């Protein structure tokens, strides 16, 4: 399927795989990108030793193969050779971001080039077909979303709903800003929908102006920029509706809770 644009960003910079050179020397025309299929699933099963069939023990997505096909087009044999060499060079690095622009948005995959095929068909002296195969993480992600923050004025538990865009679990970055507090020692984020929860309990409790950042993408928790111990797990979002409960132990508080995430797509 032809898309509007596709780029591969590595330590060498951003390399476009859809570029029409106005002077006709370095044109790269991508004609098809195969990426809308389901990622590879690793399925662990347990065979029934007495009867036919099996039980599914666990399922996880492991990788996605994205194939890009098109043409390298130049205006002389020598320039075509240079274009081909530059093409190979820019796809050489071990890891990069493969960005597919399909018109209304973009999908970004962590990727590496698994193979490149550039058959030199002798009747095309200024054109070469190519097929580049990318080994990618199983999910593509779009631009960061920042829903409206919540203000927690009460004590104890506060319930909120989060509607998440995408087709698979997202990893949020959660920011808790303690505007004012009295006797606040614990803050807990509980995604009731998924069963994931995380609790932060700093030594000596919280202070006015404290900022906690729970980065579920990088799996870090920081209090005012310093790594902080925690209990629980890094909570994920399910696509669609998530029921969130935030709990604190203060006798009085004014706390702002916000989160950002990148919608994740199979």
Protein Blocks (a to p, Z undefined) as FASTA:
>chain_A
ZZfbdcdddfkbpcdfbdcdfklpacccdfbdcfkbccdddddddddfkbgcdddfbdcd
fbdcdddddddddfbfklmmmmmmmmmmmmmpmbdcddddehjaccddddddfbdcdddd
fklmkbccddddddddfbdcdddddddddddfbghjdddddddedjbdcddddddddfbd
ehiabdcdddfknopacddddehiaaehiacdddfknopadeehiacddedjdddddehj
addddddfbfbdcdddddddddddZZ
